[in-house]
Amino acid sequence: MPGPTGDDPIAGEQAALRRVATLVARAASPREVFAAVTEEAGRLLGVDYTTMARYDPDGVRTVVGAWSGTGAAFPVGTRTRLGGRNVSTLVFQTRRATRIDDHADASGAAADDARRFGFRGVIGVPVSVEGRLWGVMYVGSTREEPLPASTERQLAGFTELAATAIANAQARMELREFAEEQGALRRVATLVARPAPPEEVFAAVAEEAGRVLGTDFTFLSRYSPDDAATIVGGWSRTGTAQPVSLGTRWDLRGRNLHTLLFKTHQPARIDEYASASGPVADAAREIGLRAAVGVPISVEGRLWGNMVAGSRREPLPAGIEARLSGFTELAATAIANAEARVELRGFADEQAALRRVATLVARAAPPDEVLTAVTEEAGQLVHADYATMNRYGPDGTVTVVAAWSRTGPAFPVGTQVRLGGRNLHTMVFQTHRPSRIDDPAGISGPFVEAAREFGLRAAVGVPVSVERGLWGNMVVGSRAGPLPAGTEGQLAGFTKLAGTAIANAEAQAALTASRARIVATADATRRRIERNLHDGAQQRLVSLALDLRAAEAIAQSGAGEVAQQLDRVSAGMDDVLQDLREIARGLHPAILAESGLQPALKTLARRSAVSVRLDIQVDRRLPEPVETAAYYTVAEALTNIAKHACAATTDIEVTESDGVLHIHIRDDGRGGADFTHGTGLFGLKDRAEALGGHLELHSPPGAGTTLDTTLPLNDPGGSYPS
């Protein structure tokens, strides 16, 4: 069965009630009021028939209003005697809502009337006026399916308010107040849903409550852990500027509503401010308050603050505490949602900032870039004006290694001062814990002048620890005043993860340096072995070969068999010497050390089993580790091509640009190479990365193989500023 029309059922119900109340307010005839009530209820609930009947003292019900969606309704004035089993009789007997879903078993005159109009289901609810049973409103349906289970509740709620509106003008006023209150709460909820900033929500809550309750002033205050209350929202009926500015802070002492509410967590009132005391009472008298009512605001089970409604004229009506409590209970939900949204937004911002820093670390960004990003992200995260990352030195100094400013210049990077005095750098160094300074008058030490020059009024500092050791600190400063109470925790959580990023970056730098040292050591070992072979074993074998040749010449005139034996030994010695030369050349080719990369690569190309087109655009000597890595990259690639690629031609291009050596190797073989097939490519990749370079492989099956290697020509290592 269709329900109420419109997008907002609550709004539809309130609109229907307002229309009925309007009729009563302009003294419409009872018949017109009853007709409007039944029509509004029928349309609201989406039923076929709606009837309002009055119970008369003679045991008869009289139809006083009727409506039908089809146009045919019970005639007004129809009288039907109660009795039998039907909705009108059951409601009269029980004073409770009643339903009959199938009139086949119903009985009595009222049941006969229902069957005559084709009713299948009927629901009736009592209409009570001033605490007594006045009549019944029932709705009927000709459909086979039963009326919805919620119909009784909807109809009961409507008829209760409608009956009150019909009863007297006071009820009409209460109805309007209820509608206004619901409208006010909906407007606040709309602000929260869209979502509005917390300060906008607080202002709306104060204004809506003040207008609904008819007060002169309404204030929303928040309690702080140091036994104080701060104004976060306010409203004045005059529409002029707020008599008490937002942010005004009062200590909780004396006899006043803020203190009473804080101590008791219960609603309270003061009907004459002449007897009140304390800073809050003094402020109330200054704006002309005579009386006020306050209720606590609890958010998620904890005392959050209060709402105070004040009057300049006379004590506020009895019962206003309950109305204000009901309003602020719902308003507190809006506040909780707003706070949760702010926290969620802050958490999302924090996670996004950390992801951006982590991305920098993952792509091995330079350390100064990582530190600058960490400082900027943290400063923006906590809405500071300035932020610096500072590293402690072993000589009792602190150095600015990164700085950020929301506007204008930042602290100069590289500034170094000695620790001492009362300032955040010294306090964090001594305690290894977060610290704050909310009053610049009390600070001392080298950073004082700089802080004053930049106009800082308050700052928070947190330690930055790397691998359980104090690495430095991060300081954020504000020109406006003390930073929020949660800044330390928020910033400490951020810098804890940032410290991990720093540690990872330092570990990566240390790993790169270690790998470079390993490669350099291996290359040096190769050269040493090559020299030892050349200067030791090779020279000794050459000498022995000469001796054998001399002995062979002497033996030519003697025994033929001895001469033949010496000839065989001499030939074997030549073979061993040639093998040693090949081994030495493989360990570290002499031509690379003596003449450089270009001649060495030309020699490799000349010896290659596959045709090589070589283009070398580097005509100078390069750093020894780079030349060695480039040589072995080409040598290993040519070996792999000869063994596995089935290629006819290989193109090798060696160029230099922007401080980087580029090696491009391309063959026309069968492709399909990767780093897992034991072809030596993984070793080449490690060698390139150990020098701070990079190796990329592209080898689709059937389309040849391309190997691109980049090697930086400067020192690839790096570390964080010290």
Secondary structure, 3 states (H helix, E strand, C coil): CCCCCCCCHHHHHHHHHHHHHHHHHCCCCHHHHHHHHHHHHHHHHCCCEEEEEEECCCCEEEEEEEEECCCCCCCCCCEEECCCCCHHHHHHHHCCCEEECCHHHCCCHHHHHHHHCCCCEEEEEEEEECCEEEEEEEEEECCCCCCCCCHHHHHHHHHHHHHHHHHCHHHHHHHHHHHHHHHHHHHHHHHHHCCCCHHHHHHHHHHHHHHHHCCCEEEEEEEECCCEEEEEEEEECCCCCCCCCCCCEEECCCCCHHHHHHHHCCCEEECCHHHCCCHHHHHHHHCCCCEEEEEEEEECCEEEEEEEEEECCCCCCCCHHHHHHHHHHHHHHHHHHHHHHHHHHHHHHHHHHHHHHHHHHHCCCCHHHHHHHHHHHHHHHCCCCEEEEEEECCCCEEEEEEEEECCCCCCCCCCEEECCCCCHHHHHHHHCCCEEECCHHHCCCCCHHHHHHCCCCEEEEEEEEECCEEEEEEEEEECCCCCCCCHHHHHHHHHHHHHHHHHHHHHHHHHHHHHHHHHHHHHHHHHHHHHHHHHHHHHHHHHHHHHHHHHHHHHCCCCHHHHHHHHHHHHHHHHHHHHHHHHHHHHCCHHHHHHCHHHHHHHHHHHCCCEEEEEECCCCCCCHHHHHHHHHHHHHHHHHHHHHHCCCEEEEEEEEECCEEEEEEEECCCCCCCCCCCCCHHHHHHHHHHCCCEEEEECCCCCCEEEEEEEECCCCCCCCCC
